[in-house]
Amino acid sequence: MSPLSLALGHCLPELILAAGSVVLLFVGAIRGKEQDGLLTEFSVGVLAVAIAVILLGSKTNAVVLDGAFIDDGFGRFMKVFTLGCSLVTVAMSQDFLAREKINKFEFPILVLLSTLGMLMLISADGLIALYLGLELMSLALYVLAAFHRENIRASEAGLKYFVLGALSSGMLLYGASLLYGFAGTVSFTGIAAAIGSSAALGVTFGLAFVMAGLAFKMSAVPFHMWSPDVYEGAPTPVTTFFATAVKLAAIAITIRVVITVFEGIPGQWRQLVTFISILSMALGAFAAIGQANIKRLMAYSAIGHIGYALVGLAAGGEMGVSSVLAYMAIYVVMTLGTFAGILLMRVNGQNVENIADLSGLARTDGVMAFFLATMMFSLAGVPPLAGFFAKWYVFNAAIQAGLYPLAVIGILSSAVSAYYYLRIVKVMYFDEPAPAFDKPAPAPRAVLATTGLLVVFLFAYPGGFIEATRTAASSLF
């Protein structure tokens, strides 16, 4: 097989998204319709085909495109979940965008382009490939955050994310330049070989700046400042996208960088990851307590959950990486279900986002209340729901690695965060009913029910899921 054929075979999901985006753009421009549901359905098909190609395609690992792109089990695992999050986001968005009169044909195209950047980012095997994937993802996200142009909160969210995103990109580029200056190569494996087991001062600074840029995309403390405002101001489908697919891509490249590039100096990167993890867990636990807006609460919740995921990364090794993969997979399922519930919060044709609007939901819509409560219990880590197993995996990895203080801090933070999750359950089941929500849209309702069932019944067959995470993690080592 020629090098070109080999590269095309391993880059096929990315090529499908790129071709789909171009076709959608031409069709949208030629049809001349501002609002085009057909393109949304087509984009869902493109994402589904990309998922099928990964699941049914070759399982061999390869480095192609002159060492810039790696196709391995870890990347395929993260890509499937990232594409799944994008697909669900687009499928749930149509009704919301139509009601808000912002269902422009550009929306699914921007999601496809951003997802293409995420896939490139997940498979990046060099600093240049990392930056190209990151920027392709981010440029589309800047537009998506401000997609509701007539809404001042959305415009503010887009501007904040753009300005702070440019700052984080500059920090990441500076760190990358330090690593390149030290190693003389942009390849991850080449940099790892040059670093060896001792880190020069320039490498340490490069590590710190690269981690700062990646922490921004993960919305980890202390680079979380954009997250609450953007989550609250952006259209809810866009917030769903930020909270799921973007998080997966960011955590994936962070894992690849620290495990591949800095494998010889675990002491340095473990200190940074532990520091970020502790701050994120603490802020996520305490800052969400006083929130009245459920989207803003979910922003702080996401910060806390990234902290929990980083507990597993701090543990290192195959077990630690496997625990992060399991955690993030379960986290995105819970988050998709929660945001599906938020999309159903509509009274008299207007979206409502306050927790108080859920008052007495058990008496006005018992099915929605049950599944939303299931999500809250799972996010809090109540057994035997999936969220409990997610936290057990990462805390167990930390204990096995001897990081007892980190595990204890994580458990205490989880206990504190349970307060605001259970408060939502209390509001739904024990407060006086607020006005009933409008007739639910079918897509968010189906997503809420499906994710709820997955969260409830994961314990019945966890073996295959955990084996998949271990197989994916082992491909990194």
C-alpha positions, -999 to +999 in steps of 0.1 A: +000+000+000+014+034-010+020+061+018-009+082+003-034+053+004-023+045+039-027+081+051-062+083+034-073+051+051-063+063+085-077+098+080-110+087+065-133+101+093-116+135+090-119+134+053-156+125+056-162+155+078-142+179+056-160+167+025-194+169+042-187+205+054-178+216+019-208+200+003-231+215+030-216+249+025-221+248-013-257+234-010-266+260+016-252+288-005-269+276-037-303+269-021-302+304-006-324+295+023-315+311+057-333+283+075-327+248+061-336+218+082-324+195+054-288+205+060-292+196+097-304+161+088-275+157+063-250+168+089-263+141+113-258+116+086-223+127+080-214+124+117-231+089+118-211+077+088-178+089+104-187+070+136-195+039+115-161+042+097-142+042+130-162+013+145-161-009+114-127+002+100-092-010+105-080-014+141-043-012+132-023+017+147-002+039+124+016+072+122+010+090+089+014+124+072+051+125+079+046+119+116+020+146+122-011+123+126-015+092+147-043+067+144-044+044+175-069+028+198-069+057+222-077+082+194-104+060+180-121+056+214-122+094+220-132+101+185-163+079+187-175+097+218-167+131+204-186+124+172-215+110+192-217+142+213-216+163+181-244+142+165-266+144+196-260+182+198-271+188+162-301+164+165-313+182+197-306+217+183-331+219+155-363+226+176-345+251+198-329+271+169-363+271+151-381+285+181-354+312+186-355+320+148-318+313+145-319+280+126-294+292+100-279+267+076-244+277+089-250+261+123-245+224+114-216+234+091-198+251+121-204+221+142-189+198+116-159+221+111-153+223+149-156+185+152-131+181+124-107+202+144-114+180+174-106+148+155-073+164+142-065+175+178-071+140+192-048+124+166-021+151+167+014+137+170+033+169+168+032+205+180+021+219+146-007+194+142-018+201+177-021+238+171-038+234+137-064+211+152-069+234+182-074+265+161-097+248+136-119+237+166-117+271+183-125+293+153-158+276+147-165+277+185-160+315+186-188+319+161-211+293+177-209+310+211-222+342+195-245+325+171-276+342+185-265+376+172-295+396+185-290+383+220-266+405+240-257+377+263-247+355+234-226+383+218-209+389+251-202+352+255-187+350+220-165+380+226-152+368+260-145+334+246-126+348+216-105+372+236-095+347+263-091+320+237-066+341+218-047+346+250-046+309+258-035+301+222-006+326+226+004+309+259+003+274+242+023+287+213+049+301+236+052+269+254+055+250+221+082+273+209+102+266+241+099+228+236+109+231+199+138+253+208+151+227+233+144+196+212+148+208+177+118+189+165+080+193+167+074+155+169+060+143+202+083+113+202+113+134+192+107+158+220+103+130+245+136+115+233+154+148+236+140+155+271+149+120+285+145+117+322+158+152+332+140+184+325+159+216+317+145+249+329+132+257+294+114+224+292+097+230+326+085+264+314+074+249+281+054+223+300+037+250+321+027+271+292+014+242+271-006+230+301-020+265+306-033+266+270-048+231+273-063+239+307-082+268+291-099+244+267-108+221+295-120+250+316-099+239+345-089+263+373-072+288+371-081+291+334-118+287+339-129+323+340-147+322+306-168+291+314-197+304+336-204+334+314-201+315+281-223+286+293-250+310+305-249+333+275-245+309+245-275+292+230-283+260+250-273+236+221-240+254+218-235+251+256-242+214+253-214+212+226-190+231+249-197+208+278-193+175+260-174+173+227-150+202+234-141+187+269-134+153+253-111+167+227-092+188+253-088+160+278-077+137+250-048+158+238-038+166+273-035+129+281-015+123+249+009+152+255+017+144+291+020+106+285+039+108+252+060+140+254+068+141+291+068+104+299+104+107+312+096+135+338+064+124+355+073+144+386+070+177+368+037+172+350+021+153+379+026+184+401+009+206+376-020+182+370-025+176+407-025+214+414-051+220+386-072+190+398-074+202+434-083+237+425-109+226+399-126+202+423-127+227+451-141+256+430-166+233+413-178+221+446-182+255+464-189+280+436-220+262+423-238+263+456-252+298+453-261+296+416-297+302+405-293+297+368-290+260+359-267+265+329-243+285+351-245+258+377-236+232+351-205+253+342-192+251+377-202+214+377-181+208+345-151+225+362-154+202+391-158+171+369-127+180+349-109+181+383-121+146+391-110+133+357-075+149+362-073+128+394-070+097+372-045+115+349-023+124+379-022+087+388-006+080+354+000+046+339-024+025+320-048+023+350-049+060+354-055+067+317-082+040+316-099+056+345-099+090+328-114+075+297-141+058+317-149+089+336-151+112+306-173+087+287-198+085+316-195+123+322-206+132+287-236+108+288-247+124+321-242+159+307-260+152+274-290+140+294-289+170+317-288+195+288-315+176+271-336+184+302-326+220+301-337+222+264-371+210+276-375+239+300-398+262+280-429+281+293-453+299+269-428+297+241-399+312+261-368+294+273-364+294+311-331+286+328-337+292+366-336+262+390-368+276+405-386+270+372-382+232+380-404+236+411-429+208+415-419+192+381-427+157+395-464+167+396-465+184+362-442+160+342-433+130+363-413+113+335-390+143+329-386+148+366-375+111+371-349+111+344-336+146+354-333+134+390-315+104+378-289+127+361-285+147+393-280+116+415-255+103+390-236+136+388-234+135+426-219+101+425-248+082+442-245+044+438-254+023+418-256+049+391-229+054+365-216+085+381-206+066+412-185+041+392-169+070+373-156+085+405-147+051+419-124+044+389-104+077+392-102+077+430-091+040+430-064+048+404-051+076+426-050+053+457-032+026+437-006+053+427-002+064+463-019+097+459-039+094+490-044+132+498-056+138+462-082+110+465-094+123+499-098+158+486-117+144+457-141+125+479-147+155+501-153+178+471-177+152+458-196+152+491-199+190+490-210+191+454-238+166+462-256+195+480-264+215+448-273+184+428-297+171+455-311+206+459-324+204+423-341+170+431-357+186+462-370+215+441-386+191+416-402+168+441-410+189+472-416+225+461-449+239+450-454+235+412-443+262+389-461+267+355-459+236+335-435+233+306-447+234+270-452+203+250-417+187+248-397+184+216-392+148+207-354+148+202-344+162+236-370+140+253-356+109+236-320+119+245-330+124+282-347+090+284-319+072+266-291+087+287-311+081+318-314+044+310-277+042+302-268+058+336-291+035+355-281+002+338-244+006+333-237-015+364-255-044+348-227-048+321-196-027+330-171-054+318-172-047+281-170-009+287-141-011+311-123-035+288-127-010+259-111+018+280-082-004+290-076-014+254-076+022+244-053+033+272-028+005+265-023+019+229-006+049+244+022+029+261 
